[in-house]
C-alpha cells in the first residue's frame, strides 16, 4: 500500500477503529495532539474498517488527519494489530521517535509533544 503524503516531515501513524471503546476514550487527547502537530506533521489514520467509514471519521471530527487508509478486514492478522489504539511518531527519515499502545494519558501527550519538538518540526 502506498499513501501519498505531502513533503518529508515527521509522521504520526494512528491505528484505530471508530467502534473501539479505547479509541473513543482517546479522542480528546488524540485531537489535542493532532491539532498541535498538524501544521508541520503528516497525520495518517489507519484502520481495518471500510474506507467510507474512515473518510467520514476524517470529515466529521477525527481531528486534522492528512490521509486515511484502510488495511482491510484482515488487518489484525496481516499487520499484527492485536490492540487499538496504537500511535507511532516517525521522523522524516523513518526513525521511530515515540510509540504508544492503548489509551493515551497526559504523560503520553507530553512524550509525543517533546518528541515532535526534538524532531525539529516546531
VEXTORVO-980361 format. One line per 2 residues: number of its first residue (from 1); their letters; for each residue x, y, z of N, C-alpha, C. Coordinates in steps of 0.1 Angstrom, whole numbers, padded with zeros to 4 digits. Example, Ala and Ser with C-alpha at 12.3 -4.5 7.8 and 13.67 -1.06 7.14 Angstrom:
BEGIN
1 = as = 0132:-0057:0078:0123:-0045:0078:0132:-0033:0078 | 0128:-0022:0071:0137:-0011:0071:0129:0000:0079
REM end
This chain:
BEGIN
1 = xx = 0008:-0012:0000:0000:0000:0000:0009:0012:0000 | 0006:0022:-0009:0013:0035:-0009:0003:0046:-0006
3 = xx = 0006:0054:0003:-0002:0066:0007:0006:0078:0005 | 0002:0086:-0005:0010:0099:-0008:0008:0109:0004
5 = xx = 0019:0114:0009:0019:0124:0019:0026:0136:0015 | 0022:0148:0019:0029:0160:0014:0042:0162:0022
7 = xx = 0053:0162:0014:0066:0166:0019:0072:0157:0029 | 0085:0157:0030:0092:0150:0040:0091:0157:0054
9 = xx = 0084:0151:0063:0083:0157:0076:0079:0146:0086 | 0079:0148:0099:0075:0137:0108:0061:0133:0105
11 = xx = 0058:0120:0108:0045:0114:0105:0040:0107:0118 | 0027:0110:0121:0020:0103:0132:0012:0092:0125
13 = xx = 0014:0080:0129:0006:0069:0124:-0004:0065:0135 | -0016:0066:0133:-0027:0063:0143:-0035:0051:0138
15 = xx = -0033:0040:0144:-0041:0028:0141:-0052:0028:0151 | -0065:0028:0145:-0076:0029:0153:-0089:0023:0147
17 = xx = -0099:0022:0154:-0113:0018:0149:-0123:0028:0155 | -0132:0032:0147:-0142:0041:0152:-0151:0035:0162
19 = xx = -0152:0022:0162:-0161:0015:0172:-0153:0009:0184 | -0140:0012:0185:-0132:0007:0196:-0134:0016:0208
21 = xx = -0138:0011:0219:-0141:0019:0232:-0129:0026:0236 | -0117:0020:0235:-0104:0027:0239:-0101:0039:0230
23 = xx = -0104:0037:0217:-0102:0047:0207:-0111:0059:0210 | -0124:0056:0213:-0133:0067:0216:-0129:0074:0228
25 = xx = -0124:0067:0238:-0120:0073:0251:-0107:0082:0248 | -0100:0078:0238:-0087:0085:0234:-0090:0098:0227
27 = xx = -0102:0100:0221:-0104:0111:0212:-0100:0125:0217 | -0103:0129:0229:-0099:0142:0233:-0084:0145:0233
29 = xx = -0076:0135:0238:-0062:0137:0238:-0056:0135:0224 | -0062:0126:0216:-0058:0125:0202:-0060:0138:0195
31 = xx = -0071:0144:0196:-0074:0157:0189:-0064:0168:0194 | -0061:0168:0207:-0051:0178:0212:-0038:0176:0206
33 = xx = -0033:0163:0205:-0020:0161:0199:-0021:0164:0184 | -0031:0159:0177:-0032:0161:0163:-0033:0176:0159
35 = xx = -0041:0184:0167:-0042:0198:0165:-0028:0205:0166 | -0021:0201:0176:-0008:0207:0179:0002:0203:0168
37 = xx = 0002:0191:0164:0012:0185:0154:0009:0189:0140 | -0004:0191:0136:-0009:0192:0123:-0001:0201:0114
39 = xx = 0002:0213:0117:0009:0222:0108:0022:0217:0102 | 0029:0209:0109:0042:0205:0104:0044:0190:0104
41 = xx = 0033:0182:0105:0034:0168:0106:0024:0161:0097 | 0028:0151:0091:0018:0142:0084:0011:0134:0094
43 = xx = -0003:0133:0093:-0010:0125:0102:-0019:0115:0094 | -0016:0102:0096:-0022:0092:0089:-0030:0083:0098
45 = xx = -0043:0082:0096:-0052:0073:0104:-0054:0060:0096 | -0051:0049:0103:-0052:0036:0096:-0062:0027:0104
47 = xx = -0070:0019:0097:-0079:0010:0103:-0083:-0001:0094 | -0089:-0011:0100:-0094:-0023:0092:-0108:-0020:0087
49 = xx = -0114:-0008:0090:-0127:-0005:0086:-0128:-0001:0072 | -0140:-0001:0066:-0141:0003:0052:-0137:0018:0050
51 = xx = -0132:0021:0038:-0127:0035:0035:-0138:0045:0038 | -0150:0042:0035:-0161:0052:0037:-0162:0056:0051
53 = xx = -0160:0046:0060:-0161:0049:0075:-0150:0059:0079 | -0138:0056:0073:-0126:0064:0076:-0127:0078:0071
55 = xx = -0133:0079:0059:-0135:0093:0053:-0145:0101:0061 | -0155:0094:0066:-0165:0101:0074:-0158:0105:0088
57 = xx = -0150:0096:0093:-0143:0100:0106:-0134:0112:0103 | -0128:0113:0092:-0119:0124:0089:-0127:0137:0087
59 = xx = -0139:0136:0081:-0147:0147:0078:-0155:0152:0091 | -0160:0143:0099:-0169:0146:0109:-0162:0150:0122
61 = xx = -0149:0148:0124:-0143:0153:0136:-0132:0144:0142 | -0125:0136:0133:-0114:0128:0138:-0101:0135:0140
63 = xx = -0102:0149:0141:-0090:0157:0142:-0084:0159:0128 | -0074:0168:0128:-0068:0171:0115:-0060:0159:0110
65 = xx = -0065:0151:0101:-0059:0140:0095:-0055:0143:0081 | -0042:0141:0078:-0037:0143:0064:-0043:0133:0054
67 = xx = -0043:0120:0059:-0048:0110:0050:-0054:0098:0059 | -0062:0090:0053:-0067:0078:0059:-0065:0067:0050
69 = xx = -0063:0055:0056:-0061:0043:0048:-0067:0031:0055 | -0074:0023:0047:-0080:0011:0052:-0070:-0001:0050
71 = xx = -0068:-0009:0060:-0059:-0020:0060:-0067:-0033:0056 | -0080:-0032:0055:-0088:-0043:0051:-0093:-0051:0064
73 = xx = -0102:-0060:0062:-0108:-0068:0073:-0098:-0077:0080 | -0087:-0080:0073:-0077:-0089:0079:-0066:-0082:0085
75 = xx = -0068:-0069:0089:-0057:-0061:0094:-0051:-0067:0107 | -0059:-0073:0115:-0054:-0079:0128:-0044:-0090:0124
77 = xx = -0047:-0098:0114:-0038:-0109:0111:-0026:-0104:0102 | -0029:-0096:0092:-0018:-0092:0083:-0008:-0082:0090
79 = xx = -0013:-0074:0099:-0004:-0063:0104:-0002:-0065:0119 | -0007:-0077:0125:-0005:-0080:0139:-0010:-0069:0148
81 = xx = -0022:-0063:0144:-0029:-0053:0152:-0038:-0060:0162 | -0032:-0064:0173:-0039:-0071:0183:-0047:-0061:0193
83 = xx = -0043:-0049:0192:-0050:-0039:0201:-0050:-0025:0193 | -0060:-0018:0197:-0061:-0004:0192:-0065:0004:0204
85 = xx = -0061:0017:0205:-0054:0024:0195:-0039:0022:0197 | -0032:0024:0185:-0017:0023:0185:-0013:0036:0178
87 = xx = -0003:0043:0184:0002:0055:0179:0018:0055:0177 | 0023:0058:0165:0037:0059:0163:0040:0073:0158
89 = xx = 0051:0078:0162:0057:0090:0156:0070:0087:0149 | 0070:0089:0136:0082:0086:0128:0089:0099:0124
91 = xx = 0102:0099:0124:0109:0111:0120:0108:0112:0105 | 0114:0123:0099:0114:0125:0085:0121:0113:0077
93 = xx = 0131:0108:0084:0138:0097:0077:0133:0083:0082 | 0122:0082:0089:0115:0069:0092:0119:0063:0105
95 = xx = 0127:0070:0113:0131:0065:0127:0119:0066:0136 | 0118:0057:0145:0107:0057:0155:0111:0066:0166
97 = xx = 0103:0077:0168:0106:0087:0179:0098:0084:0191 | 0086:0079:0190:0077:0076:0201:0067:0066:0197
99 = xx = 0062:0059:0207:0051:0049:0204:0043:0047:0216 | 0030:0043:0214:0021:0040:0225:0010:0030:0220
101 = xx = 0008:0020:0228:-0003:0011:0225:-0013:0012:0237 | -0025:0015:0234:-0035:0016:0244:-0040:0030:0246
103 = xx = -0048:0032:0256:-0054:0046:0259:-0043:0055:0262 | -0043:0067:0257:-0034:0078:0260:-0037:0084:0273
105 = xx = -0027:0091:0279:-0029:0099:0291:-0021:0112:0289 | -0021:0121:0299:-0014:0133:0298:0001:0131:0296
107 = xx = 0006:0121:0302:0020:0118:0301:0024:0114:0286 | 0015:0105:0280:0017:0102:0266:0017:0114:0257
109 = xx = 0007:0123:0260:0007:0135:0252:0020:0143:0253 | 0025:0144:0265:0037:0152:0267:0049:0145:0260
111 = xx = 0050:0132:0261:0061:0124:0254:0061:0127:0239 | 0049:0126:0233:0048:0128:0219:0051:0143:0215
113 = xx = 0046:0152:0223:0049:0166:0221:0064:0169:0222 | 0071:0164:0232:0085:0165:0234:0093:0159:0222
115 = xx = 0088:0147:0217:0095:0141:0206:0093:0149:0193 | 0081:0155:0191:0079:0164:0180:0088:0176:0180
117 = xx = 0089:0182:0192:0098:0193:0193:0113:0189:0190 | 0117:0178:0195:0130:0173:0193:0133:0169:0179
119 = xx = 0123:0166:0171:0125:0162:0157:0127:0173:0148 | 0126:0186:0154:0128:0197:0145:0116:0202:0138
121 = xx = 0104:0196:0142:0092:0200:0135:0085:0213:0140 | 0090:0218:0151:0084:0230:0156:0094:0241:0159
REM end
